[in-house]
């Protein structure tokens, strides 16, 4: 059985499949400050967090985007809107890269100081990925707090009126399971979201992404408190799907922390799991060629991205969740599903 603390060096995956194969996306975390305190948040974001991406680091990031053929800037948090430098980053980056994505929790756009951000996103052609745990009030408010569901619906309607989710500007939603289980079929639940949100609230969106809850941050704390950590890890391990490895986000993405540190993904960033030792560790020392072919650093939480249909920041990676291969291998030669 899994214990609550499992060594970060426990897993090995096929090395030829867990090496980076280029850098399509630079994902930048603007800080952990947030107007919400969600139970599943892997960075443990909240109003009390003060970490924040500064202008000097932003300028270094912009220099990287200018110098290399990186097509997408993906901005996340916390709530990115709470960083006063977000407008500067977007305004400059929009002139350099093909795509700028912002991950928003929706309700932050109702904060008094943020009321102009939706229009700013529209005017700069920003793609929005909005997190919405469910299409029902009870489920959303249970995870995010009383009143959050209808605030989110209000913002979604405003975004629709501006052209987001209507074919003019991109508005995608993100769904996380509400407990210690895997997401349902992305295609099926997307249709449920589409039907429920439009018929009951006149809300439209482009795509729904399902993301598996990663056992770090607040979600890991919840699993341990409820005695479900070992059971959840077993569930992830037994659902390992070899067919997901080609599409895991770390193979084509580099994550930049709020302080400029580099990681394989935002989850490794939250877990403070550094890049392979031969790689540059900060944006000041960014080396495209080294990072584009690096070996990915893995840990037990990586199983969340390789279970079932797979999970990335843009949803599932393998439509056929039945095409699972052999389990990843422990360093002592045992399979993940039989770890002790």
N, C-alpha and C positions, 0 to 999 in steps of 0.2 A: 504493500500500500504506500501511497505518497504521504510524506510528512508535510507539515506546514512550512518547513524550510527545506528547499531542495537546492543543491549546489548549482550555480549558474553555468558550470562547465559540464553539466551532465549529458547534454545531447550532442550527437553528431548527425548531420545529414549528409547525403551524397555530395562531396565537395564540388564536383563538376556542375551540380545543379544549384548550389548555393554560393555561387560567385556572382558578383555584379556583372551586368552586361551592358554598361553604358549608364548615362545619367540623363534621363528625360525630364525629371522633376526635381526642383529644389524646394523642399518643404521647410518653411520657416516658422518657428514658434515665437510669437510676439510676447509671450509671458503667461503666467499662470493665474493672473487676476481674472475674476469672473463675477458676474452678478448672480449666478446660480451656484448651488452646491449639490451636484448630482451624485447619486449613490454609486454609479458605475464609472465615474471619471477616473481615467488612468493617470492623469497628472495631478489629481486631488486639487483641482482649481477651486477658487472661491474668493469672496470679497476681501479676505484677510491676506491674500497672497500679494507680494510686492515685487516679485521678479519681473523685469521688463526689458525688452529689446531696445537698445539705444541707437542713436543716430550714427555714431561711429561704426557700429557693426552693420547697420543698414547700408551705409556707403560701401563697405567692403563687399557685402552681398551684391549690391548693384554692379560693382566692378566685375564680380564673377559672372554675372548674367551677361554683361557686355562682352567679356572676353571668350566665352565658351558657348557652344550651341546647345544651350539648355532651354527647352521650349516652354516649360510650364513653371510658374511660381505658385506654390500652394501654401496659403497662409492660414495658420491655425493658432490655438491658444490652449487654455483659457478662452476668454472672449477677446478676439483680436481688436475689436472696436474700442476697448478700454485703454489701448496703447495710444497715446497722443501722437505718435509718429506714424501711425498706420496710413494716413492720407499721403504723407510724404513718400512712403515706400511704394504704395500703389501707383501714385502719379508718375513716379520715375520709372518703375518697372514696366508700366503699361506701354512705354515707348520702346522697350527693349525686347520683351518676350511675346510669344504668340498668345499665351493664356495666363491670366491671373485668376486664381481661385481663392475665395475666402470662405472659411468654415465658420458659420454663425449659429448662435443658439436662438436666434430670432428675438427673444424678449429684450435683449440688450438694445435693440434698435428703438425701443420705447423709452429708454432713459433720456432725460431732458437734454443732456449734452450730445446725444447720438441721433437726434431726430433727423438730421440731414444726411445721414450715412446711406440710407436706401437710395436716395437720389444720386449721391456720389457714386455708388456702385453702378447704377444705371448709366450715368454719364461716362463712366470709364470702361464700360463693357465687361465688368467683373462677373465671373461665374460664381454663383452661390451654392454652397452645400450646407443645408440647414438640418440640424439634428432635431428629430421629433420621435421620441421613444415609442409612440403608438398613435393610433387614430381615434382613441377614446379619452375622454376627460379623466376618468378614474385612473387609468394606467399612467398617463403623463403626470398628473398631479402627485401620484404616489412616489414617483421617482424624482420629480423636480420641484415639488412644492405646490401648495394650494394656489389656484388661479393661473398657473403657468400655461395650461392647455389653451384657454380662451385668449390669453395674450398672444400666444403663438399663432393661433388662427387669425387673429386680427392683423398681425404683421404679414402673414402669408397672403391675405386678401390685398393688403396694400402693395405687396410686391407684384401680385398678379396685375393690379391696375397699372403698374409701371412697365409691364411687359415681361416680367420674369415668369417663366413657366408657361408661356403662351405661344412659344415659337420664336419670339423676338430675342429674349435673353434667357440664359440657362438658370434653372432653379431645380436642384436635385435635393432629395431628402435622405436622411440616414436613420436607419432603424437598428436599435440594439435590443436583444432579448431582455426580459425583465427579471431574469434570475439565472441560476446556474445550469443553463442548457444552451444548446446550439441554435442558431437562427433557423427559421423555416426556409423553404425554397424562396429565393429572392424573387423569382418570377411570380409565384403565387401570392406572396404577401404584397408585392407591388400592386397587383391588381386589386387586392383588398383595400389598400390605402387609397388608390385612385378612385375607386367606387365610393368608399365611405366619405372621403374628404370632399369630393365634388357634390355628391347627392345631399349631404347634410350641411356642408359649409361653403359650397361653391368655390372650393380651392382647387387649383390646378398646379401640376408640377411636371417635370420632365422624366426623371428616373428616380427610383428608390434603391438605395444601397443598403444591404444588410451587412453588419459588422459584428463579428463574434466578440463577446466581452473578454478582454484580456486580463488574466489573473495577476494584475499589479495594481498599485494605487488603492483607491477606496474599494474597488471591487474585490481585490485580494483580502483587504481587511474584513469585508462582509463575509467572504467565504470562510475565513478563519473563525470569526465570531460565531457563525452558524454551524461550524463543524463540517462544512461542505468542501473544503479545499481539496482534500485527497480525492473525493468522489468526482469533483469537477475535472481535476487533472487526469484521472483515469478515463473520463468521458472524452476529453480532448485527444488523449493518446490512442484510444481504441478507434477513434474516427479519423486517424491520420490518413491523408489522401495524397499519394505520390503525384497525382495529376495536378495538384495545386502549386507545385514548386516553381514551375516556369513563370507563374503570374504573381508571385508574392512581391509586394511593393518594394522591398529592400533591394531588389536586383536592378532596379532602374531609377532609384531615388536616393538622395542624400538628405538627411534631416539636419537642420541647423537649430541649436538651442537658443534660448533668449540671450545667453551670454556669448554666443558665437561658437560654442563647442559643436563638433560634428558627430553624427551618429548614423547608424544604418536605417533607423526609422524613429518615429515619434514615441513608440512604445519602448524601444531601447533607451531613448532619451529619458523618459520618465523613470526607468529602472536604473539610470546612470550606468548603462552598459556601453563601454567605450568601443570605438572602432578597433579593428585588428591592429596590432601593435606597430606594423609597418606603415600605417596610414597617417596622414596629417590629422591632428586632433582639433584644429581650430580653423575658422574661415581665413584667418590671416595667412595660413600656410596651405591654402587650397591647392591641390594638385589634381587636375582633372584625370590625367592618365592613370595615376595610382588608384584614385577612388573609383574610376569606371571599371576597373578589373579586380577590385578587392575581394577578399574572402569575407563572407558575411559572419558576424559574430552572433551566435545563437545561445538561447537559454530556454528553460522550460516554458516560459510564457509564449514562445514562438509557436507552440502547438496550436494556439488559438487561430493562427493564420493558415494552418495547414489541415484543419479539421473539416470533414464533410465537403461542402461546396467551396471551401476556402474563404478567406476574408482579407480584404485590403481596405485602404482609405477610399477606394472607389468600388466597394462591394465585393461580390463573390468572384472567384478566379476560375472555377471549374464548374460548368453547368451540370455535369453528371457526377453527383456526389457518391455514386456507387462505384466509381472507378478507383477505389483505394488500392494502394500498393502495400509493400511491406512497411512495417513500423520503423520510425527512425531508431537509430542504434545508440545505446548508452556506451560510455567510454569503457565500461567493463565487458562489453560485448552482448549484454542483454537487450531485449527489446523494451521500448518505452512502456508498453502496456503491462509488463511484468516487473516493473521496477519496485524496489523495496525501500 
